[in-house]
Amino acid sequence: MRTYSAIWLLAALLAGGFAAAQAPAPTPTPSPSPSSNPLLRGRQQPSALPIPPMPAGGSGPTSTEAPGLAPQRVFPMPLNLKEIYTRIKAKPDWLSTDTLYGASVFEVSVAADGRLQSLRVVRYKSFELTEAFREALVELRCAPETLAERPQEGRTFVALVWPPPQPQPASAADSLPPELEAYPINLDQLRAMVGYPLRARAERLQGRVVMRVLVNEYGLYVRHSVLQSPSPILTEAVEGWIYHLRFIPAFRGRKPVRTWLTVPFDFKPV
């Protein structure tokens, strides 16, 4: 009798272990689908690339300094997007037509002196617009990538849209909601860089951190607030990288506008 009981218990344990092994892994928070954005409809998705840079001021759009613990590695920072759009506007008259509407996303390689080395189109809607963007981006200037404060070659994303952005007051995002939400172009890469912090792993922390991010009309991070977090450790992990987020800006009608966007980050022990 004891022999049969032991066999039955062993079989139950093995069955339970097999069922656990077959259980599906937790589903990560999905990123917005590129196919749902009419600015990029029908084109290929970006490949895995380094995290785009912290937005910079200078002669282009302005931003605020990011809070939290910044990583030692800082990715290339575009400095003259405003001048890039000025170059595009100087193109032939066909660019002024009301039928042009879309965005292009480029992967750019930046030298240690901040000059453009090369670029590659990773998403687009209009071939004509993309060619005009490509010609203007030859004059792109960036603060170079740094590692431990030493300049080095690096890569990043640049998203350009048409119709072009017009500078807006800081309060603009608090008025009417956009008709087309801002689209994060590097959210998967950012989540990978945030990872699962060692301190959180040691304490078996888990949960969702939800950030509310202000995105300006150029698709750059401006500032953020924390809507939800289960732990200051997880909040700190996200805040160390959140300012690297880059976007295709929101649109109201056919005008790029400032807007707030909610961005979640899920943490689970492995």
Secondary structure, 3 states (H helix, E strand, C coil): CHHHHHHHHHHHHHHHHHHHHHCCCCCCCCCCCHHHCCCCCCCCCCCCCCCCCCCCCCCCCCCCCCCCCCCCEECCEECCHHHHHHHHHCCCHHHHCCCCCEEEEEEEEECCCCEEEEEEEEEECCHHHHHHHHHHHHHCEEECEEECCEEECEEEEEEEEECCCCCCCHHHHHCCCCCECCEECCHHHHHHHHCCCHHHHHCCCCEEEEEEEEECCCCEEEEEEEEECCCHHHHHHHHCCHHHCEEECEEECCEEECEEEEEEEEECCC
